[in-house]
C-alpha cells in the first residue's frame, strides 16, 4: 500500500482530487491535510467583500471532494515537514502522517514581518480564515455606524481589488463618511499591468473617493493606523496588508531544496529537485520557469500535477509542464465593472465584469458539484 499525502487545499489540489475521483489507483491510500474544510476561491473573495456574493457561493467544500476521491480528510495545519523522514506533523501535535509521495499546495503567507507593528495591529490577506473574520467585523462596524476607516497596504491586483470592494460595501451601507485608502510603492496602482489599465484604476479610485497614496511605503503600523516613509500618518481603524507573498516557514525547515525566498524548488515535472518523492505547485513552489505568485498559474498547474502524481505512483515517466508566458488578469472594481489585461493589452467595462463573473462561477461550480455529489 502506497501513501499519498496532499498537503494543503489549494487550487492545484482541486484538480488532483478530481482526477483521483475518476482514476483512483489501486493500492494507494490518500490523505488530504488542510486547516480549513473549504477553499474560499480567491477570485471571488472581493465580490464577497463588496456584497455581490454570499460566502457560500465562493466556497468549495474540501471534505466532500476528499470523500469523492476516497481520501481521508485531516483538518489540521502543518507545523513541521521532515522530508528526509517523509513525515508531516500537524498543529494538534497528535498526528505524524507518513507518506510515500507528498504533494504540497499550501499557498503562501503574507509578508507582514517586514513592517514593524503589522503582525500586531494589521490583518494580512493570508491566511484567508483570519482575513474573512476581520472583514466580517469591518462590515458589522460599518452597519452599526461605528468607526470603520480602512487602509489597504499594497498596490497590486489583490490590494486594489480589496480597496474597491471595501469602498463598494461602505457605499451600499450608506457610509459615505468612512474613508478607504490604499498605499503602494509605485506611483500608480496595478504595477506590472499595461499603462492604460493603471491609469483607469487610478481614475476610478479618485472618482469613488478612494485615497491612493502612490510612491510611498508603510514603515510602521500602529493601533491607530500607519506611518509612511515620508513621515505622513494615516489614521485607520482597519489595516489590511496585501503586499507580496512570503514562503511558509516549515518549507525552508523541511530539508527540501528551496530558492532564496524559501519556496520549494521543483523541476519542469513539478517534482522537488532534491526529494523525488515530493511534488509542489501553486504559490508555495518555485517553478523551473519562474512565474508570478498568482492563482492563474496555480490553476494551470493542477492538471499536470495530477498527471505526474499518478505517473509517479505507477512508476511511469513524468511529463514536463511549461507554464504559459502570459496570463489573463481580470480585476474587479466592486461595482459591476472589471479591468482586464493580457500582455501589453488592456481593457475595462461591465462586459469584462460579466466575463470574470462567468469564469469564476463556472470554476467554483465545477468542484462544488463534485463535492455535493459525494455528500448525496
C-alpha positions as CSV (number, residue, x, y, z in Angstrom):
1,X,0.0,0.0,0.0
2,X,1.4,3.4,-1.0
3,X,0.6,6.5,0.9
4,X,-0.1,9.7,-1.0
5,X,-0.4,12.9,1.2
6,X,-1.9,16.1,-0.3
7,X,-0.7,18.9,1.9
8,X,-2.9,21.9,1.5
9,X,-6.2,22.6,-0.1
10,X,-5.1,25.0,-2.8
11,X,-6.2,25.4,-6.4
12,X,-4.0,22.8,-7.9
13,X,-5.1,20.1,-5.5
14,X,-8.7,20.5,-6.6
15,X,-7.7,19.1,-9.9
16,X,-5.7,16.3,-8.2
17,X,-8.8,15.3,-6.1
18,X,-11.0,15.5,-9.2
19,X,-8.6,13.2,-11.1
20,X,-8.4,10.7,-8.2
21,X,-12.2,10.5,-8.1
22,X,-12.1,9.4,-11.7
23,X,-9.0,7.2,-11.7
24,X,-8.2,6.0,-8.2
25,X,-5.0,4.0,-8.5
26,X,-5.1,0.6,-6.8
27,X,-3.3,0.0,-3.5
28,X,-2.9,3.8,-2.8
29,X,-4.1,5.4,0.4
30,X,-4.8,9.1,0.0
31,X,-4.8,11.8,2.8
32,X,-5.7,15.4,2.4
33,X,-4.4,17.7,5.1
34,X,-5.8,21.3,5.3
35,X,-6.5,23.7,8.1
36,X,-9.9,24.6,6.5
37,X,-12.7,22.4,5.5
38,X,-13.4,24.6,2.5
39,X,-11.4,26.5,-0.1
40,X,-12.6,30.1,-0.5
41,X,-11.9,30.9,-4.1
42,X,-9.6,33.9,-4.2
43,X,-11.0,35.2,-7.5
44,X,-14.5,35.7,-5.9
45,X,-13.4,37.0,-2.5
46,X,-13.5,40.7,-3.5
47,X,-17.1,40.1,-4.7
48,X,-18.0,38.7,-1.3
49,X,-16.4,41.8,0.4
50,X,-18.4,44.1,-1.8
51,X,-21.6,42.2,-1.1
52,X,-22.0,40.7,-4.6
53,X,-21.8,37.1,-3.5
54,X,-22.6,35.2,-0.3
55,X,-19.6,33.4,1.1
56,X,-21.1,30.0,0.4
57,X,-21.1,30.8,-3.4
58,X,-17.3,31.4,-3.2
59,X,-16.5,28.2,-1.2
60,X,-15.5,24.7,-2.4
61,X,-16.1,22.0,0.3
62,X,-12.8,20.1,0.6
63,X,-14.2,17.4,2.8
64,X,-16.7,16.5,0.0
65,X,-14.0,16.5,-2.7
66,X,-11.8,14.3,-0.5
67,X,-14.7,11.8,0.1
68,X,-15.4,11.7,-3.7
69,X,-11.7,10.8,-4.2
70,X,-11.8,8.2,-1.5
71,X,-9.3,10.2,0.6
72,X,-9.1,10.7,4.3
73,X,-9.5,14.3,5.3
74,X,-7.4,15.7,8.2
75,X,-8.5,19.3,9.2
76,X,-5.2,20.5,10.6
77,X,-2.4,22.9,9.7
78,X,1.1,21.6,9.0
79,X,3.6,22.8,11.6
80,X,6.6,20.6,10.5
81,X,7.7,18.7,7.5
82,X,10.6,16.3,7.6
83,X,11.4,15.5,4.0
84,X,14.2,13.1,5.0
85,X,11.9,11.0,7.3
86,X,8.9,11.5,5.0
87,X,6.6,12.7,7.7
88,X,4.2,15.6,8.2
89,X,3.4,16.9,11.7
90,X,0.1,18.6,12.3
91,X,-0.7,21.5,14.6
92,X,-2.6,19.5,17.1
93,X,0.6,17.6,17.9
94,X,-1.2,14.2,17.8
95,X,-0.6,13.3,14.2
96,X,2.6,12.3,12.4
97,X,1.4,11.5,8.9
98,X,3.9,9.4,6.9
99,X,4.0,9.3,3.1
100,X,5.5,7.6,0.1
101,X,4.5,10.5,-2.1
102,X,3.8,14.1,-0.9
103,X,2.2,16.9,-2.9
104,X,2.4,20.4,-1.4
105,X,-0.2,23.1,-2.4
106,X,-0.4,25.1,0.8
107,X,-0.2,28.5,-0.7
108,X,2.0,31.3,0.7
109,X,1.8,33.6,3.7
110,X,1.6,37.4,3.6
111,X,4.9,39.2,4.1
112,X,3.9,41.2,7.2
113,X,7.1,40.8,9.3
114,X,8.9,43.3,7.1
115,X,6.6,46.1,8.5
116,X,7.0,46.9,12.2
117,X,3.7,46.5,14.0
118,X,2.0,44.7,11.2
119,X,1.8,41.4,12.9
120,X,0.1,43.0,16.0
121,X,-2.1,45.7,14.5
122,X,-2.9,44.7,10.9
123,X,-4.7,41.9,9.2
124,X,-2.9,40.1,6.4
125,X,-4.8,38.8,3.4
126,X,-3.3,35.3,4.1
127,X,-4.3,33.1,5.8
128,X,-7.9,33.7,4.5
129,X,-9.7,32.5,7.6
130,X,-8.3,35.4,9.7
131,X,-8.9,37.9,6.9
132,X,-12.5,36.8,6.4
133,X,-13.2,37.2,10.2
134,X,-11.7,40.7,10.0
135,X,-13.9,41.6,7.1
136,X,-17.0,40.4,9.0
137,X,-16.0,42.7,11.8
138,X,-15.5,45.6,9.4
139,X,-18.9,45.1,7.9
140,X,-20.6,44.8,11.3
141,X,-18.9,48.1,12.5
142,X,-19.9,49.8,9.3
143,X,-23.5,48.7,9.6
144,X,-23.7,49.7,13.2
145,X,-22.4,53.2,12.5
146,X,-19.1,52.7,14.2
147,X,-15.7,54.0,13.1
148,X,-14.6,51.9,10.1
149,X,-11.9,53.8,8.1
150,X,-9.7,51.3,6.2
151,X,-6.2,51.3,4.8
152,X,-5.0,48.7,2.3
153,X,-1.3,48.2,2.2
154,X,-0.3,47.0,-1.3
155,X,-1.0,48.3,-4.8
156,X,-1.0,45.1,-6.7
157,X,-4.1,43.3,-8.0
158,X,-5.1,41.9,-4.6
159,X,-4.8,45.2,-2.8
160,X,-6.6,47.2,-5.5
161,X,-9.5,44.7,-5.6
162,X,-9.8,44.8,-1.8
163,X,-9.8,48.6,-1.8
164,X,-12.5,48.8,-4.4
165,X,-14.6,46.1,-2.6
166,X,-14.4,47.8,0.8
167,X,-15.5,51.1,-0.8
168,X,-18.4,49.4,-2.6
169,X,-19.5,47.8,0.7
170,X,-19.4,51.1,2.5
171,X,-21.4,52.8,-0.2
172,X,-24.0,50.1,-0.1
173,X,-24.3,50.6,3.7
174,X,-24.6,54.4,3.2
175,X,-21.3,55.1,5.0
176,X,-20.1,58.0,2.9
177,X,-18.3,59.4,6.0
178,X,-15.9,56.4,6.1
179,X,-12.6,56.6,4.2
180,X,-10.8,53.9,2.3
181,X,-7.1,54.5,1.5
182,X,-4.5,52.4,-0.3
183,X,-0.8,52.8,-0.4
184,X,1.7,51.3,-2.8
185,X,5.3,51.8,-3.8
186,X,4.5,52.6,-7.4
187,X,3.2,55.9,-8.5
188,X,0.1,54.3,-9.9
189,X,-1.8,51.2,-8.8
190,X,-1.5,47.8,-10.5
191,X,2.2,47.9,-11.2
192,X,3.1,45.4,-13.9
193,X,-0.1,45.8,-15.9
194,X,-0.5,47.9,-19.0
195,X,-0.2,51.7,-18.5
196,X,-3.8,52.3,-19.7
197,X,-5.2,49.9,-17.2
198,X,-3.2,51.5,-14.4
199,X,-4.5,55.0,-15.5
200,X,-8.1,53.7,-15.4
201,X,-7.6,52.1,-12.0
202,X,-6.3,55.5,-10.6
203,X,-9.2,57.4,-12.2
204,X,-11.8,55.0,-10.7
205,X,-10.2,55.3,-7.3
206,X,-10.4,59.1,-7.5
207,X,-14.0,59.0,-8.7
208,X,-15.0,56.8,-5.9
209,X,-13.2,58.7,-3.1
210,X,-10.5,56.1,-2.5
211,X,-7.3,57.8,-1.5
212,X,-4.4,56.4,-3.5
213,X,-1.1,57.1,-1.8
214,X,1.4,56.1,-4.5
215,X,5.2,56.2,-4.5
216,X,5.3,55.6,-0.8
217,X,5.8,52.7,1.6
218,X,4.5,51.9,5.1
219,X,7.3,51.9,7.6
220,X,5.2,51.2,10.7
221,X,1.7,50.2,11.6
222,X,0.2,51.2,14.9
223,X,-3.1,50.8,16.8
224,X,-4.4,54.0,15.1
225,X,-3.2,53.5,11.5
226,X,0.1,53.6,9.7
227,X,3.2,55.8,9.3
228,X,4.6,56.2,5.8
229,X,8.2,56.7,4.8
230,X,7.7,60.4,4.0
231,X,6.5,60.9,7.6
232,X,2.8,61.1,6.8
233,X,0.5,59.4,9.3
234,X,-2.7,57.8,8.0
235,X,-5.5,57.1,10.5
236,X,-7.4,53.9,10.1
237,X,-9.2,51.6,12.4
238,X,-8.7,48.7,10.0
239,X,-5.4,48.0,8.2
240,X,-5.3,45.2,5.7
241,X,-1.9,44.0,4.3
242,X,-1.9,42.7,0.7
243,X,1.8,43.1,0.0
244,X,4.0,40.4,-1.5
245,X,3.8,36.7,-0.6
246,X,6.1,35.0,1.9
247,X,7.1,31.4,2.0
248,X,5.6,29.1,4.6
249,X,8.4,28.8,7.2
250,X,8.1,25.0,7.6
251,X,9.1,24.5,3.9
252,X,12.6,26.1,4.4
253,X,13.0,24.0,7.6
254,X,11.9,20.7,5.9
255,X,15.2,19.8,4.2
256,X,13.7,20.4,0.7
257,X,15.7,22.4,-1.8
258,X,14.3,26.0,-1.8
259,X,15.0,29.2,-3.6
260,X,16.4,32.3,-1.8
261,X,13.0,33.2,-0.5
262,X,12.2,29.8,0.9
263,X,9.8,28.4,-1.7
264,X,10.1,24.7,-2.7
265,X,12.1,24.4,-5.9
266,X,10.6,22.0,-8.4
267,X,11.6,20.9,-11.9
268,X,9.5,21.0,-15.0
269,X,7.5,18.0,-13.8
270,X,6.6,19.8,-10.6
271,X,8.8,17.4,-8.6
272,X,11.2,18.6,-5.9
273,X,14.8,18.9,-7.3
274,X,16.1,17.4,-4.0
275,X,13.5,14.8,-3.0
276,X,11.9,12.9,-5.8
277,X,9.0,11.7,-3.6
278,X,7.8,15.3,-3.2
279,X,5.9,17.5,-5.6
280,X,4.7,21.1,-5.2
281,X,2.6,23.6,-7.1
282,X,0.9,26.9,-6.5
283,X,2.3,29.8,-4.6
284,X,4.4,27.6,-2.3
285,X,6.5,26.4,-5.3
286,X,9.5,27.9,-7.2
287,X,8.9,26.7,-10.7
288,X,11.7,25.8,-13.1
289,X,10.4,28.5,-15.3
290,X,9.8,31.4,-12.9
291,X,6.3,32.8,-12.8
292,X,4.5,35.4,-10.5
293,X,2.7,34.2,-7.4
294,X,-0.8,34.1,-8.9
295,X,-3.9,31.9,-8.7
296,X,-3.8,31.8,-12.5
297,X,-0.6,29.6,-12.5
298,X,-1.8,27.5,-9.6
299,X,-4.9,26.6,-11.6
300,X,-2.9,25.9,-14.7
301,X,-0.6,23.6,-12.7
302,X,-3.4,21.4,-11.4
303,X,-3.9,19.0,-14.4
304,X,-0.1,18.4,-14.9
305,X,0.4,17.9,-11.2
306,X,-2.4,15.3,-11.1
307,X,-1.0,13.5,-14.1
308,X,2.6,13.3,-12.7
309,X,1.4,12.2,-9.3
310,X,-0.4,9.3,-10.8
311,X,2.6,8.5,-13.1
312,X,5.0,8.6,-10.1
313,X,2.8,6.2,-8.1
314,X,2.7,3.9,-11.1
315,X,6.4,4.1,-11.8
316,X,5.9,5.7,-15.2
317,X,8.0,8.5,-16.7
318,X,6.9,12.0,-15.8
319,X,5.8,14.7,-18.2
320,X,7.3,18.2,-18.3
321,X,5.0,21.2,-17.9
322,X,5.8,24.6,-19.3
323,X,3.5,27.3,-17.8
324,X,2.1,29.9,-20.2
325,X,4.2,33.1,-20.6
326,X,1.3,35.5,-20.3
327,X,-1.7,35.3,-18.0
328,X,-5.2,36.8,-18.3
329,X,-5.8,39.3,-15.4
330,X,-9.4,40.4,-14.6
331,X,-9.5,42.9,-11.7
332,X,-12.9,43.6,-10.1
333,X,-13.7,47.2,-9.3
334,X,-16.5,46.4,-6.9
335,X,-19.5,47.8,-8.8
336,X,-20.1,45.7,-11.9
337,X,-17.1,46.7,-13.8
338,X,-13.7,45.0,-14.3
339,X,-10.3,45.9,-15.6
340,X,-8.6,43.4,-17.9
341,X,-5.1,42.8,-19.2
342,X,-3.1,40.3,-21.1
343,X,0.4,41.1,-22.1
344,X,0.5,44.7,-23.3
345,X,-3.2,44.9,-24.0
346,X,-5.7,46.3,-21.5
347,X,-9.5,47.0,-21.4
348,X,-12.3,47.6,-19.0
349,X,-16.1,47.7,-18.7
350,X,-19.2,46.0,-17.5
351,X,-18.8,43.3,-20.1
352,X,-15.3,42.5,-18.6
353,X,-17.0,42.0,-15.2
354,X,-19.6,39.7,-16.7
355,X,-16.8,37.7,-18.3
356,X,-14.9,37.5,-15.0
357,X,-18.1,36.5,-13.1
358,X,-18.9,33.8,-15.6
359,X,-15.3,32.3,-15.4
360,X,-15.3,32.4,-11.6
361,X,-18.7,30.9,-11.1
362,X,-18.0,28.2,-13.5
363,X,-14.8,27.3,-11.8
364,X,-16.4,27.1,-8.3
365,X,-19.4,25.2,-9.6
366,X,-17.3,22.6,-11.3
367,X,-15.8,21.5,-7.9
368,X,-18.8,22.2,-5.7
369,X,-20.9,19.9,-7.9
370,X,-18.4,17.1,-7.3
371,X,-18.3,17.7,-3.6
372,X,-22.1,17.8,-3.3
373,X,-22.4,14.6,-5.2
374,X,-20.2,12.9,-2.7
375,X,-22.4,14.3,0.1
376,X,-25.5,12.9,-1.6
